[in-house]
Amino acid sequence: MNLKFHGWFTECSPMWPGQAFSLKINKLIFDKKSQYQHIQIYETEKYGRMLVLDGAIQLTERDEASYQEMLAFLPLNSHPNPEKVLVIGGGDGGILREVAKHPAVKEIVMCEIDDHVVAACKEHIPSLASGFSDPRVTLHFGDGMEFLGSHAGKFDVIITDASDPVVPDDDEAGKDGPAATLFNDAFYARLHEKLNPEGVLACQGESMWLHKDLIKGLMKKSRELYPVVEYAYTCTPSYPCGQIGFILCSKNPTLNLRVPVTKWTSEEVKRLKLKYYNTDIHSASFVLPTFMTEFLSSD
């Protein structure tokens, strides 16, 4: 659920019980319930515009680059030649914007379940939406699981930018959200089928401060399919605990995801207008705190 009082938006959720996060808001810009979820866009006082789905903050303009750039370039720069890329989810356009910056990418296919999210972000957060007009992009609307089952092609890199699997909003708290199918065994198996032999997969991987068991389960599930599985993370102040992770997998048993194949100079980082990602932070993002390293290595 979320609470609004005295000009503040406060995010609460059963996925992070006993804590809340608040931002001061100037106004509500967009408010609509689609077939799948409740979509809101706020103008905040310090974080720019903010996208909220079912009461959970998805991004703010101030810190969105820390998530979008890392989820895009960790897998892209780990692959020797990421020509064909699939993005599942990410209707705000941020991941698409970053993938489109990569000079090796020749084709981008995107599947998003909710066209209303895309339309709202195009109109109200245009800083995210530049990728939608890229001629390399083919956009499909529908369920990601169904799309994987019907699409004939394979990909070098697959990125799943899923919202949390549980709805935190007041009227449906605790129910499965529209992204719930993106966290189950069948979905992970289909992702594996759609990757080329050298393929790299990157998935939103939740917070190690809140979801250790979920992360460990996802990594165990992934290791049944992939010879290389890693957990990396980024720092995003507007997300619960200020941290969110990524699960990265590869079919290539010799690939070291911690060391990017493509290494950009500071001049290239500047030219690509990156705010967070660079070669050093790529490797550093896989260095986990002691508690998480011990937890993931335990039986």
N, C-alpha and C positions, 0 to 999 in steps of 0.2 A: 504494500500500500504506500501511498504518499500523503503527506500532510502539507497544507499551505496555511501559513498564519503570519500576519504582520509583514507581508511582502517576502516571505521566505518559502522556498521549496525544500521539503525534507523527505529524503528517500528512506523508506523502511522496507524490509523484505524478510520472508521466512528463510531465504538463502543466506542471510547474514543477521541472525537474531541477536538481540541485545545491543545493537549499535545502529546509528543513523548518520546520514550525511546531509548537510544543508548548504544551500546556496541562496544568496539574496537575489530576488528577481525584480526586474522592472515591469515586465508585462508578459502576458500569455499571447503568443503570436498565432498559434495554430492549435486547434483542438478538434479531433475527429476520431470516431470509432469505426475502424474498417471491419471487414469480414473476419479478420484475424486478431486484431489488437487495438488498443487505445493509443493513438499517436498524438503527442503534444510537442510543440516547440516553444521554448521560452527565450526571452531576452534577459540575460542575467546581468548583474551589476559589474562583475569582475571577470567572468569566464566567457563572455560573448554569448552567442546563441547556443542553446542546449536542446538536444533531441531526447525525448523521453518516450519509451514504449512500455505500456502496461505498468506505469509507475516507476520504472527503472531507468536511470540515466544511461544512455547509450554513448553519448559523446558531448563534449563542449568544444567550442572553437579554440579555446585557450590551450587545451592539452591533447586534442585528438591526434596530433601528429605522432605522439609517442606510441600510440597503439597502431595506427594505420601503417606507418612506415615500417615498424618492426614486423608486423604480421605479413606484410608484403615482401620485404627485402631479405628477411631471414631465409625463406625458402628460395626466392629468386636468385639470390647471390650464392646459394649453396649448390645450385644446379649449373653444370657447365654450359648449357645452351637452352635456356627456358623459352622456347619459341611459342609454345601453345599452352595457354593458361586457362584454368577454370576457376571462377569465383562463385561460391555458393553462399547466399546471404549477402550482407553488406549493402542493403538497399539505400543507405545514406550516400553511397558513392565514394567514400574515402579510400577504401582498399582499391577500387577500380582506378581512382586518380593516381595512386602510387604505382600500381602495376603498369599503367600506361606510360610512366616515366622511364621504364627500363628499356634500354636500347636494343636488347636482344629479342624482346617480345614481338611476335608477328601476328598472333591471333589471341583474342580474349573472349571467352564465352562466360556469361554471367547468368545465374539463375537465382531470382529473388521471389519470395512467395507473395509479397504485398506491394502492388503497384502504387498504392497510396503513399507509402513511405518514400518511394522514389520521387513522386510528383511533389510531395511536401518539401523535400530537401532541395530539389531543383529550384523551387520558388523561394524558399525562405532561408536556406543555407547554401547559397551558390558556390561558396568557396570549396565545397565538397564535390560538386557535381560536374566538374570539367571532363571527367573520364567518360561520361555518358555520350558525349558527342564525338568521341574518338572513332575513326573509321574502322579500326581493328576490332571493335566491340560488337558482339551479338548478344542482345539481351532477351532472356526468356523469363516469363512470369509463371510461377508454379512451385510445387513442393520439390525440394531438393532431392529427396529420396526417389520420387517418381521420375524426375528428370534423369537421374543416373541410370535408372532402369530402362529408359527409352532412348537415350542418346547413344549413337553408335561410335563416336570418336573416342580417342584416348588423349591424355594430356601429359605434358612434361612436369607441370606444377599444378597442384590443386590447393586452393585456399578456402577454408570454410570460416566465414565470419558470422558466427551464430550468436544470437542473444541467449540469455540464460534459459535453461530448460523449464523453470518453474515461474508461473505468473505471480508477481508480487502485488498486483493492484487489489484494491479493497474488495471489490465484488466477486473476484474469482481467485483469491489468494490461495496458493498451494496447488492449483491445477497446473497441468502441463501447458506450457506456452507453445507458440507456433514452431519453435526451434527444438522441441523435445525429441523429435525423430533424428536430429543431427547428433545425438549423443548415444545411440544404441548400436548393438553389435552388427545388425544388418546393414546399417548405413556405412560403418567402417569397412565392412567387407566389400561393399559396392565401390567405395572410394579406391580400394586396392585394385579392383578390376579395371578401373578407368585410368590408372597411372601407367605410363610407359616404363620399360625396364629400368631406366635411370631416374625414374620419377621421384619427386619430393612432395610430400603432403604437409600442410600446416593448418592447425585447427586452434580456435580459441580454447584456452585451457584453464580458465578460472583462476582463483586466487589461492596461493599456497597457505595464506593465513586463515582461510575460511574453509577450503574444500580439499584438504589433503587426501581424504579417502577417495573422493571422486577422481582426483588427478591420478592417484596411484592405480585405481581401477582402469582408467582410460589408457594409461601407459602399459599396464599388463595386457589389456585387450589388444593394443597396437603391436606389442612384441610377438603376439601369436601370428601376426601377418607380415611384419616387417623386420629385417635384420638390424636396422638402425632406428632407434627411438630416443628422443631427447626432450627435455623440458627446459624452456627458456622463459624469461619474463621481462617485463618493462614496468616503468613507474608512471602511473597515470593518476594524478591527484583526485579526479572526480569519480574514480571507481572505488568500490569498497576496499578499505585498507590501503588505498593508493597504489595497488599493485595488481597486475593481471598477467597470466602466463599463456604460453603457447606450447602445444605438443607438435613436435616435428618428427616426421618419419621419412625413410627412404627405402626404396627397393634395392638400391645399390649397396651391397655389404661393405664396400671399401670407402664409402663416402664419410667424411668427417664433417658433420653439420656445424661443428663449432668453429671451423676455419673457412671463411668464405672463399669460394673459387674466384669470384669477381671482387676485386678490392678497389674501392674508389679513393682517389686522392681528395684532399680538402678542396681543391678547385672543382672537381667533379661533383662533390657533395653540394657545394655552393651553387653550381650551375643547375643542378636538379632541384634546388630550393628545398633541401631537406632540413628539418629542424631538430631531429632527434637521432636518426640512424647514421652510423658511420662504421668503418671497418673494425675499429677497436671495440665499440659497444656491441657489435655483432658477437664477437667471441666472449665478451664479458657477461652477456645476458644468460649464458649457460652456466655460469658460476653461481651455485646455489648456497644459501645459508646452511650452516651445519645441521640445524634441526631438520631441514627438508632433505638434505643429502642422506642423513641417517634414516629418515622415515622411508624414503623411496628404496633404500637398499635393504630394508628389513623384510622379513617373511610376512 
